[in-house]
Amino acid sequence: MTDHIVPPIGMRMVKSAAAVLICLLISMAVDREDMRIYSSIAALLCVQPYAEDTRRMAVQRTVGTAIGSVFGIATLLLEMVLDIRGTLTGYILIAAVTVPALWISVALKAANAAALSGIVFLSITVTHVTDASPWIFAWYRASETLVGIVVGIAVNAFQLPRRKRRDTLFVSGLDGLLLTDQETLTPYSLVRLNRMLDDGMQFTLSTMRTPASVRETTRDLRFRLPIIVMDGAALYDVGQKRYLHTCVLPKELALRCEAVFQAQGVHCFLNGVLDDNLMIYYGEFHHETERAIFEKLRTSPYRNYVSRRYFKDCPIVYLMGIDLTERMQALYDALGAAGLLDQVKVRFYPSTQYPGYSYLKLYERSASREAMLERLKQSLGIRKSVVLTTREGCGDVVVRGGVNQAVKRLERLYEPYIWERR
């Protein structure tokens, strides 16, 4: 059973509370009691996770306020002319006019404005319907809403002075750092990472996963830089969907290793890259765990599973097998006896999803995350890097304490307050 992740109190919540407080203080200062609710609602709606969302929301809320005000004034005037204010007929008229007041927002491609246009419209036509001057009342409602919009934008844009370390490449893994047990990013991590990426943070991932797995688990992250995948055997550009560099196993060596797999009765997946596509060649499955992995992943649009009988000359990046741990240990020993372990890079580790089973992966000997990171830094013209890790001695910064902690640490590293020492 996985632990329940308690969502942290995010900055958006804090800023929302601050925006509401400012609106309440303004209403006290101008002695306008009704301003408290209308300005606070507008401010809450305008505090958004991303700056572009705030700007878009502010424009749409302004449009909604204008639409609601125009329809509200028109409805009040019609009620005055017909002398039906506060009557059943007047209420039917208000309900009927609600439809075009909402429809026009959608027609103007400002669907997010519809809710606020309805709020403003109803606040003008329903609240204090017997007030003497509809013009003054409509102006109050519109101005109060606009105050809330301005406060929301201002609070959302406010930041304490920070230094931005845009000359440093920040590197993080996925498992144990960013992903939950369900292999997803928390909403907090997604929003905070995207905000820093939009702000110009140089950020990449370094992982044992394939590009297919990374794209599936981080599909909403706004990557700009290539990512280090397959435990350093490949450098992949997510935006262009291209492999920029791969460490390929010599064909003869790959086939010799595969022959040992067969001799030990262990099925082997050949993972290769052909024309920027991930090709996974498979043979006859030996147990249900292999088949379960195959059935789970084969429908992915980012993977291409191909029967082994069609394998020809696809460059092989790594070999992978999964079986009972004792069988994989026997395979490892057989590879050593054949003199192959000195010619390849080996990753032998237990499966967390299938207890009692272990993975064994073979890569080209020179493949490493450190070497691929240096290649990436050189291509970007960046000299400094900070690697986040969960293990001592495997990076620059060790992160403990849950999936959100890595992002919090990244924030402190990327944009420290100006009074903090380097």
C-alpha positions as CSV (number, residue, x, y, z in Angstrom):
1,M,0.0,0.0,0.0
2,T,1.4,3.4,-0.9
3,D,1.4,6.3,1.4
4,H,-1.2,9.0,0.8
5,I,0.5,12.2,-0.4
6,V,-0.7,15.2,1.5
7,P,-0.8,18.1,-0.9
8,P,1.2,21.1,0.4
9,I,-0.1,24.6,0.8
10,G,1.0,26.1,-2.5
11,M,1.8,29.7,-3.3
12,R,-1.4,30.0,-5.3
13,M,-3.4,29.4,-2.1
14,V,-1.3,32.0,-0.2
15,K,-1.6,34.5,-3.0
16,S,-5.4,33.9,-3.2
17,A,-5.7,34.6,0.5
18,A,-3.6,37.8,0.1
19,A,-5.7,39.0,-2.8
20,V,-8.9,38.5,-0.8
21,L,-7.4,40.4,2.2
22,I,-6.4,43.3,0.0
23,C,-9.9,43.5,-1.5
24,L,-11.5,43.5,1.9
25,L,-9.1,46.2,3.1
26,I,-10.0,48.3,0.0
27,S,-13.7,47.9,0.6
28,M,-13.1,49.1,4.2
29,A,-11.1,52.1,3.0
30,V,-13.8,53.3,0.6
31,D,-16.6,52.2,2.9
32,R,-18.3,50.1,0.2
33,E,-19.8,47.0,1.9
34,D,-20.9,45.2,-1.3
35,M,-17.3,45.6,-2.8
36,R,-16.1,42.9,-0.3
37,I,-17.8,40.0,-2.1
38,Y,-17.7,41.0,-5.8
39,S,-14.0,42.2,-5.7
40,S,-13.0,39.1,-3.7
41,I,-14.6,36.7,-6.2
42,A,-12.9,38.4,-9.2
43,A,-9.6,38.3,-7.4
44,L,-9.9,34.6,-6.6
45,L,-10.7,33.8,-10.2
46,C,-7.7,35.7,-11.5
47,V,-5.1,34.1,-9.3
48,Q,-3.8,31.3,-11.6
49,P,-0.8,28.9,-11.6
50,Y,0.9,30.4,-14.7
51,A,1.4,34.0,-15.7
52,E,0.0,33.5,-19.1
53,D,-3.2,32.0,-17.5
54,T,-3.5,35.0,-15.3
55,R,-3.3,37.4,-18.2
56,R,-5.7,35.4,-20.3
57,M,-8.1,35.1,-17.3
58,A,-7.9,38.8,-16.6
59,V,-8.8,39.7,-20.2
60,Q,-11.7,37.2,-20.2
61,R,-12.9,38.4,-16.8
62,T,-12.9,42.0,-18.0
63,V,-14.9,41.0,-21.0
64,G,-17.3,39.1,-18.8
65,T,-17.7,42.1,-16.6
66,A,-18.5,44.3,-19.6
67,I,-21.0,41.8,-21.0
68,G,-22.7,41.3,-17.6
69,S,-22.9,45.1,-17.0
70,V,-24.4,45.9,-20.5
71,F,-27.0,43.2,-20.2
72,G,-27.7,44.1,-16.6
73,I,-28.3,47.8,-17.3
74,A,-30.4,46.9,-20.4
75,T,-32.5,44.6,-18.3
76,L,-33.0,47.1,-15.5
77,L,-34.0,49.8,-17.9
78,L,-36.6,47.5,-19.5
79,E,-38.0,46.5,-16.1
80,M,-38.3,50.2,-15.2
81,V,-40.1,51.0,-18.5
82,L,-42.5,48.1,-18.0
83,D,-42.7,48.7,-14.3
84,I,-42.1,45.0,-13.4
85,R,-39.1,45.4,-11.1
86,G,-39.4,42.9,-8.2
87,T,-42.4,41.1,-9.8
88,L,-42.8,37.5,-11.2
89,T,-42.7,38.9,-14.7
90,G,-39.5,40.7,-13.9
91,Y,-37.9,37.6,-12.6
92,I,-38.9,35.7,-15.7
93,L,-37.3,38.4,-17.8
94,I,-34.1,38.2,-15.8
95,A,-33.9,34.4,-16.3
96,A,-34.6,34.7,-20.0
97,V,-31.9,37.4,-20.5
98,T,-29.4,35.2,-18.7
99,V,-29.2,33.0,-21.8
100,P,-27.8,35.6,-24.2
101,A,-25.6,37.1,-21.5
102,L,-23.9,33.7,-21.2
103,W,-24.1,32.9,-25.0
104,I,-22.3,36.0,-26.1
105,S,-19.2,35.1,-24.1
106,V,-19.0,31.7,-25.8
107,A,-19.6,33.3,-29.2
108,L,-16.7,35.7,-28.5
109,K,-14.5,32.7,-27.7
110,A,-14.2,33.8,-24.1
111,A,-15.9,30.8,-22.5
112,N,-14.1,31.5,-19.2
113,A,-15.8,34.9,-19.1
114,A,-19.3,33.4,-19.1
115,A,-19.3,32.6,-15.3
116,L,-18.3,36.2,-14.4
117,S,-20.7,37.8,-16.9
118,G,-23.5,35.8,-15.3
119,I,-22.3,36.8,-11.8
120,V,-22.2,40.5,-12.7
121,F,-25.5,40.3,-14.6
122,L,-27.3,38.7,-11.7
123,S,-25.7,41.1,-9.1
124,I,-27.0,44.0,-11.1
125,T,-30.5,42.7,-11.8
126,V,-31.3,40.6,-8.7
127,T,-29.6,42.4,-5.9
128,H,-31.3,45.6,-4.7
129,V,-33.7,45.5,-7.7
130,T,-35.7,48.4,-6.2
131,D,-32.8,50.8,-6.0
132,A,-33.5,54.1,-7.6
133,S,-30.6,54.5,-10.0
134,P,-29.7,51.4,-12.1
135,W,-26.8,53.3,-13.7
136,I,-25.0,54.0,-10.4
137,F,-25.7,50.4,-9.2
138,A,-24.3,48.9,-12.4
139,W,-21.2,51.1,-12.2
140,Y,-20.6,49.9,-8.6
141,R,-20.9,46.3,-9.6
142,A,-18.6,46.6,-12.6
143,S,-16.0,48.8,-10.8
144,E,-15.9,46.4,-7.8
145,T,-15.3,43.5,-10.1
146,L,-12.6,45.3,-12.0
147,V,-10.9,46.2,-8.6
148,G,-10.8,42.5,-7.9
149,I,-9.3,41.7,-11.3
150,V,-6.5,44.3,-10.8
151,V,-5.7,43.1,-7.3
152,G,-5.6,39.4,-8.5
153,I,-3.2,40.3,-11.3
154,A,-1.0,42.4,-9.1
155,V,-0.8,39.8,-6.3
156,N,-0.1,37.0,-8.8
157,A,2.7,38.9,-10.4
158,F,4.3,39.8,-7.0
159,Q,7.6,38.0,-6.1
160,L,10.2,38.7,-3.5
161,P,13.5,39.7,-5.2
162,R,15.4,36.6,-6.3
163,R,18.5,35.8,-8.3
164,K,18.0,33.5,-11.3
165,R,20.7,31.0,-12.0
166,R,20.1,30.7,-15.7
167,D,23.8,29.8,-16.3
168,T,23.5,26.5,-14.5
169,L,22.1,23.3,-15.9
170,F,19.9,21.5,-13.3
171,V,19.5,17.8,-13.7
172,S,17.0,15.5,-11.9
173,G,16.0,11.9,-12.1
174,L,12.4,10.7,-12.1
175,D,11.9,7.7,-9.8
176,G,12.3,8.6,-6.2
177,L,12.6,12.3,-7.0
178,L,9.7,13.6,-9.1
179,L,7.3,10.7,-9.7
180,T,4.8,9.3,-7.2
181,D,4.3,5.6,-6.7
182,Q,1.6,5.9,-9.4
183,E,4.2,7.2,-11.8
184,T,2.8,10.7,-12.1
185,L,3.9,14.2,-11.1
186,T,2.0,15.8,-8.3
187,P,0.0,18.9,-9.3
188,Y,2.3,21.0,-7.1
189,S,5.5,19.7,-8.8
190,L,4.0,20.1,-12.3
191,V,3.0,23.7,-11.7
192,R,6.2,24.8,-10.0
193,L,8.4,23.0,-12.5
194,N,6.6,24.6,-15.5
195,R,6.8,28.0,-13.9
196,M,10.5,27.7,-13.6
197,L,10.9,26.3,-17.1
198,D,8.8,29.2,-18.5
199,D,11.1,31.6,-16.5
200,G,14.2,30.2,-18.3
201,M,15.6,27.6,-16.0
202,Q,18.0,25.2,-17.7
203,F,16.6,21.9,-16.7
204,T,16.8,18.3,-17.9
205,L,16.2,14.7,-16.8
206,S,18.6,11.9,-16.4
207,T,16.9,8.5,-16.1
208,M,17.1,4.8,-16.8
209,R,13.7,5.1,-18.5
210,T,13.2,5.1,-22.3
211,P,12.0,8.3,-24.0
212,A,8.6,6.5,-24.3
213,S,8.3,6.1,-20.6
214,V,9.4,9.7,-19.9
215,R,6.9,11.2,-22.4
216,E,4.1,9.2,-20.8
217,T,4.9,10.2,-17.2
218,T,5.8,13.8,-17.9
219,R,3.6,14.7,-20.8
220,D,2.6,18.1,-19.4
221,L,6.1,19.3,-18.6
222,R,7.3,22.0,-20.9
223,F,10.7,20.7,-21.8
224,R,13.0,22.7,-23.9
225,L,16.3,20.8,-23.5
226,P,17.2,17.3,-24.5
227,I,16.9,14.6,-21.8
228,I,19.3,11.8,-20.9
229,V,17.6,8.4,-21.2
230,M,18.3,4.7,-21.1
231,D,20.8,5.2,-18.2
232,G,23.0,7.4,-20.3
233,A,22.9,5.4,-23.5
234,A,20.9,8.0,-25.4
235,L,20.2,11.8,-25.6
236,Y,16.7,12.5,-26.7
237,D,15.1,15.8,-27.9
238,V,11.5,15.7,-26.7
239,G,10.3,18.6,-28.8
240,Q,11.8,17.4,-32.1
241,K,11.2,13.7,-31.2
242,R,14.7,12.9,-32.2
243,Y,17.6,10.9,-30.8
244,L,20.5,13.3,-30.8
245,H,23.1,10.7,-29.8
246,T,23.0,7.0,-28.9
247,C,25.6,4.5,-27.6
248,V,25.0,1.5,-29.7
249,L,26.1,-2.0,-28.9
250,P,28.2,-3.6,-31.6
251,K,26.0,-6.0,-33.5
252,E,28.2,-9.1,-33.0
253,L,28.5,-8.3,-29.2
254,A,24.7,-7.8,-28.9
255,L,24.0,-11.1,-30.6
256,R,26.6,-13.0,-28.5
257,C,24.9,-11.7,-25.3
258,E,21.5,-12.6,-26.7
259,A,22.8,-16.2,-27.3
260,V,23.7,-16.5,-23.6
261,F,20.1,-15.3,-22.7
262,Q,18.7,-18.1,-24.9
263,A,21.1,-20.7,-23.5
264,Q,20.0,-19.9,-20.0
265,G,16.3,-20.0,-21.0
266,V,15.7,-16.3,-20.3
267,H,13.7,-14.2,-22.8
268,C,15.5,-11.1,-24.1
269,F,14.0,-7.9,-25.4
270,L,16.3,-6.1,-27.9
271,N,15.8,-2.4,-27.6
272,G,17.0,-0.4,-30.6
273,V,16.6,2.9,-32.4
274,L,15.7,3.0,-36.1
275,D,14.9,6.4,-37.8
276,D,14.3,8.0,-34.4
277,N,11.8,5.3,-33.4
278,L,12.1,3.0,-30.4
279,M,12.0,-0.6,-31.7
280,I,11.6,-3.4,-29.3
281,Y,12.2,-6.9,-30.7
282,Y,10.8,-9.8,-28.7
283,G,10.6,-13.6,-29.1
284,E,8.7,-16.3,-27.3
285,F,7.7,-15.4,-23.7
286,H,8.7,-17.8,-21.0
287,H,6.4,-16.6,-18.2
288,E,3.4,-14.4,-17.5
289,T,5.4,-11.5,-16.1
290,E,7.0,-10.9,-19.5
291,R,3.7,-11.1,-21.2
292,A,2.1,-8.7,-18.6
293,I,4.8,-6.2,-19.4
294,F,4.4,-6.6,-23.1
295,E,0.6,-6.3,-22.9
296,K,0.9,-3.2,-20.7
297,L,3.3,-1.3,-23.0
298,R,2.6,-2.5,-26.5
299,T,-0.3,-0.1,-27.1
300,S,1.9,2.9,-26.4
301,P,2.2,5.2,-29.4
302,Y,5.8,5.8,-28.4
303,R,6.9,2.2,-28.6
304,N,7.1,-0.2,-31.5
305,Y,7.1,-3.9,-30.5
306,V,8.2,-6.1,-33.4
307,S,8.5,-9.9,-33.5
308,R,12.1,-11.1,-33.3
309,R,11.8,-12.9,-36.7
310,Y,11.7,-9.5,-38.4
311,F,14.9,-8.3,-36.8
312,K,17.6,-7.3,-39.3
313,D,20.0,-4.6,-38.7
314,C,18.4,-2.2,-36.3
315,P,21.1,-0.6,-34.0
316,I,20.7,-2.1,-30.6
317,V,21.0,0.3,-27.6
318,Y,20.4,-2.3,-24.8
319,L,19.2,-5.8,-24.1
320,M,16.7,-6.4,-21.3
321,G,15.5,-9.5,-19.5
322,I,13.3,-10.1,-16.5
323,D,12.8,-13.3,-14.6
324,L,13.0,-14.8,-11.1
325,T,16.0,-13.4,-9.3
326,E,17.8,-16.7,-9.0
327,R,17.5,-17.3,-12.7
328,M,18.8,-13.8,-13.5
329,Q,21.7,-14.4,-11.1
330,A,22.5,-17.6,-13.1
331,L,22.3,-15.6,-16.3
332,Y,24.7,-13.0,-14.9
333,D,27.1,-15.7,-13.9
334,A,26.9,-17.2,-17.4
335,L,27.6,-13.9,-19.0
336,G,30.7,-13.6,-16.8
337,A,31.8,-17.1,-17.7
338,A,31.6,-16.2,-21.4
339,G,33.8,-13.1,-20.8
340,L,31.0,-10.7,-21.8
341,L,30.6,-8.7,-18.6
342,D,33.9,-6.9,-19.2
343,Q,32.7,-5.8,-22.6
344,V,29.4,-4.3,-21.6
345,K,27.8,-2.1,-19.0
346,V,25.5,-4.1,-16.7
347,R,22.5,-3.1,-14.6
348,F,21.1,-5.9,-12.4
349,Y,18.4,-4.8,-10.0
350,P,15.1,-6.2,-8.4
351,S,11.7,-5.3,-9.8
352,T,9.6,-3.1,-7.5
353,Q,6.4,-4.0,-9.4
354,Y,7.0,-7.8,-9.5
355,P,8.3,-9.1,-6.2
356,G,10.8,-12.0,-6.6
357,Y,11.8,-10.9,-10.1
358,S,14.8,-8.9,-11.2
359,Y,15.9,-7.0,-14.3
360,L,19.1,-7.4,-16.1
361,K,20.1,-4.8,-18.8
362,L,23.2,-4.7,-20.9
363,Y,24.4,-1.4,-22.5
364,E,27.4,-0.4,-24.6
365,R,30.4,-0.2,-22.2
366,S,31.0,3.6,-22.4
367,A,27.4,4.6,-21.9
368,S,27.0,6.7,-18.7
369,R,24.8,9.5,-17.5
370,E,27.8,11.5,-16.5
371,A,29.4,11.3,-20.0
372,M,26.1,12.2,-21.7
373,L,25.6,15.1,-19.3
374,E,29.0,16.5,-20.3
375,R,28.1,16.1,-24.0
376,L,24.8,18.0,-23.4
377,K,26.6,20.8,-21.4
378,Q,29.1,21.2,-24.2
379,S,26.4,21.4,-26.9
380,L,24.5,24.0,-24.8
381,G,27.7,26.0,-23.9
382,I,27.0,25.6,-20.2
383,R,29.8,25.0,-17.8
384,K,28.0,24.5,-14.4
385,S,25.6,21.8,-13.5
386,V,23.7,20.6,-10.4
387,V,22.6,17.0,-10.3
388,L,19.8,16.0,-7.8
389,T,19.8,12.5,-6.6
390,T,18.5,10.2,-3.8
391,R,21.8,8.5,-3.1
392,E,25.0,9.8,-1.6
393,G,27.9,10.0,-4.0
394,C,25.7,9.9,-7.1
395,G,25.1,13.6,-7.7
396,D,25.6,17.0,-6.2
397,V,22.5,17.4,-4.1
398,V,20.9,14.6,-2.1
399,V,17.1,14.9,-1.8
400,R,15.1,13.2,1.0
401,G,11.5,13.3,2.1
402,G,9.1,12.7,-0.7
403,V,8.3,13.7,-4.3
404,N,7.6,17.4,-3.7
405,Q,10.9,17.9,-1.9
406,A,12.9,17.7,-5.1
407,V,11.0,20.5,-6.7
408,K,11.2,22.6,-3.5
409,R,15.0,22.1,-3.5
410,L,15.2,23.0,-7.2
411,E,13.4,26.3,-6.5
412,R,15.8,27.2,-3.7
413,L,18.8,26.3,-6.0
414,Y,17.5,28.0,-9.1
415,E,16.1,31.2,-7.6
416,P,17.5,32.0,-4.2
417,Y,16.5,35.2,-2.5
418,I,19.0,38.0,-3.2
419,W,20.1,38.1,0.4
420,E,20.9,34.4,0.5
421,R,24.6,33.5,0.1
422,R,25.6,31.3,-2.9
